[in-house]
Amino acid sequence: MTAPGGRPHGNAKYHLEKCRCRTCCDAASAYDTNRSRAIAYGRWHPYVDAEPVRTHVKALSEFGIGWMRLAKIAGVPRGSVSKLLYGDPRRGMAPSKRLLPKNAQAILAVEPALEHLGSRVPIDGTGTRRRLQALVAKGWSQSELARRLGVDRANFGGTMTRGLVCASTARTVNGLYDELWRLDPEQHGVPARWAEQARTLAADRRWAPPGAWDDDQIDNPDAWPDWTGWCGTPDGYRIHYRVRVPLCPPCRTARTDARKAAA
């Protein structure tokens, strides 16, 4: 049952609006009973320290998840997150020192993940570039990739080289890569001539194929593709020449270190 003012009858209405109807009185009595029992057993923890939660919110903000978007993702009132960060200047209130456990848990459960970013938030384009380049190396033509992404072919080339991309673009490319990297392009609408041209272009530009990237490394700007399965070792150096794949920096370094060790 909801009162005319909009607040439902219950414990909150009993305390905040002084309603003394049967429903509110019963709810308040049950709350007090449960509270007393929890205190007696040492289980009464109505609030938690806000500082770890505030630190988490600031870290998410640096990642690109603003506090208002965070409140929506976590299902927490925006006012609670605002007071956590800024307090209430109009009332001279400092940032919150305590927080309801359910709100704290909901906020801390939000991770700095791509799916939580707003569509237009700019992010590093390394993973997006590598995924598209790997698909070209597989034989997917740029025209076909542009068609599947729903973008104009003339604008597609920029996505292949851009330093920053929108989060929505990265999510779309990730999905396309997961869909296509195992498939043979020639069996899914790409003419053989176009597929061969794509593979030749990728080879000329040293774009690594899907098999050279681990899922946990493809987005890392400091990572190198494992062309041979042994890259970064002296064996990788030899395999590069055997399969005629251009030598990668980790294998060049491994070769130099091996020669120094043998000297």
N, C-alpha and C positions, 0 to 999 in steps of 0.2 A: 504493500500500500504506500502510495506517495502523497505527501502533503502538498497543499496548494503552492507553497513556496518552492517546491521542486526537490527538497531533501527528503529521502525516504524515512519513514518512521523506524526508529531503532536507537542504539546506544548513542550515536553521534547527535541525533536530534534531541535526545534527552538532556545531554550536557550542553550543547551549543544553543539550543532554542528553548530549553526548559519545558519541553513538551512532557506532559505527565499522563498520557494515554496508556492503556494497558500494554500495548505493543512496545512502547518505548521503555516503560518501567520494567517489563520482563527482560528486554534486551540488556538494559543497564545492570539488572541484578545478575544475569548470566555472565556478563563481562566481569563484574566485580568478583564473582565466585571463582571464575577461571584465573583471574589475576592473582587472587589470594593463594590459590592452590599452586600456581607457578612460582610465586615468591617463596612459598614454604618449601618447595622442592629445589630451589635455586635455579629455576628455568626462566625467570622473568628477565627478558632482554628486549625491552621495547625499542631501544635505539642502538645504533652502532657508530663507531668513530667515522666521521665524514672525510678525514684527510686522505686515506687510501683511495676512496672513491673519487675525490677531487683530483688527485694525481692521475687516475685512470682517464678521467674526462679530458684533462689537459693533453694527455698523450694521444687520445683519439682525435683531438682537435688538430694537433700537429700532423697527424696522418691525413686529415682532410674531412673528418666527420665533425661537423659543427654541433654545438650543444643542443640546438633546437631539433636537428635531425636525429641526434642521439636519443633525445626524449621520446621521439616518435617511434624509433626502432625498439627501444626498451619498454615502451608502454608506460612510461613514468610521466606524471604531470610536468609540463614545461616550467611551472612556477617552482617546483622542487629543485630542478636542475639549475635554474637561474639563481635561486637563493644559495644553492651549494657553491656557486662560483662568485656571485656578486653581492649576496645578502639582499637587503631591501633598503636602498639609499633613502627612499622617501620616509621611512620610519626610523632611519638611523641604525638599521640592523646590520651587523657584520655577517660575512659568509657563514653558512651553517657549520656548527661543530659536530652535530649529530644528524643521523639520517635513519629513516625507517629501514629495518632489515630487508623487507621485500623490495624497496626501491634500490637499496645498495646492491642487492644480488642481481637485480635486473640490469642495472647499469654495468656492473662488472662482467656480466655475461656477454656484453657486446664486444666483439673482437675487431681489431683493425684489419678488416677484410675488404676486398674489392667490391663485394656485393652490397656493402653498407655505404659506399660513397655516393654522393649525389651525381646525377648524370653528367653534369658539366664540370665536375672537379678535374683539373688537369693532373695527370700522373705521369710517371716515367714511362716512356714508350718502348723500352727495351724488349719486354716480353711480347708486345704486340708486333713489333718489327720482326722479331725472330720467328714467331709463329707463321706470319704471312710468308716470310722468306723460305721457311721450311716447306710450306705447302707448294710454293713455286718449285723448289728443288725436287719435290715429289712428282711434279708434272702438272700441277694445277695452273692453268694460265691466269694471268692477272685479270683478264677480261671476265673469266668465269668467276673468280673470287670476288671481283667488284659486283657482278650480278647477284651473287649469293648474299653479299653484304648489303645490297640495296643502295649502293653508292655509285655516283657517276664515274666512269672509267678515267676521265681526265683528272679527277680528284683523288683517285685511288693511289697513285704513285706517291703522293705526299705521306700517306699513312705508312708506306713502306720505309720511309726515311726520317719521319718526324721525331724530334727529341721528346716531345710531350704529346699525349693524346688525352681525350676526354675519357672519363671512367666508363661511360656508356659504350664508347668505341672499343675499349679494352675488353669489356664483358662480351660484346658481340663477337669480336675476333676469337676470344677464348672458346666460345661456344662453337664457332665454325671450325676451329682447329680440332676440337674434341670430336667433331662429327666426321671430318675428312681425312685426318692424318693416316688412318689405316686403309682407306679406300684407294682403289686404282682409278685415277682420273679418266683413263681411256674407257673404262667400263661405266662411267657415270657422266657421259655427255661431252667430254673434252676430246676433240679430234686428235688423232695420233700425231699429226704434224705440229699442232699447238703444244701438245704435251712435251714433245721432244725439244721444241724451241724454249719452253719454260725451263726444262732441265739444263739445257745448254747455257741459258742466261744465268741461272743459279750457279753453275759450275764456274763460269767466267768471273762472277762476282764473289765467289767463295761463300755462298749462302749454305749453311749447314742443313741437311735433311732432318726430318723428325727423329730418326733413330740416333742422331748425335746429341740430342738433348734429353736430360732427365727432367721430370716434371718439377723437381725442387730446385733446379738450376736455371731454367730457361728465362726466368724473370730477373735473375741476378746479374746486374751489369758487369760484375767482376768475373763472371764465369766464362769459360771457353767451351765450345762444343767438343765432344769426344768423338772425333772422326773415325777412329780405328778400334775403339773398345779398350785401347791401352795407352791413350794419350796421356802425356805427363810422365812416361816411363821410357827407358831406352828401347824397349820392344816397340813402343808406339812409333818411334823414329823410323825403325826399319819397315814397319807395316805401311807407313805413309808412302815410301818409295815403291813398295811391292804392289800396292793397289793404285798408285799414281794419284794420290790425294795430296794437294799442297800442304807443306809442312806447317803445323800450327805452333804458336809460341811456346806452349807447355812442353811439347816434344823437343823443340829446339833447345830449351833450357835443360831438359833432362839429358839430352845428348851432351851438352857442354859440361854438365856436372859429372856425368859418367867418365868423360875423357880426363877431367881434372883428378877424379878419384883413382883412375888407372895410371896416371903419370907418376 
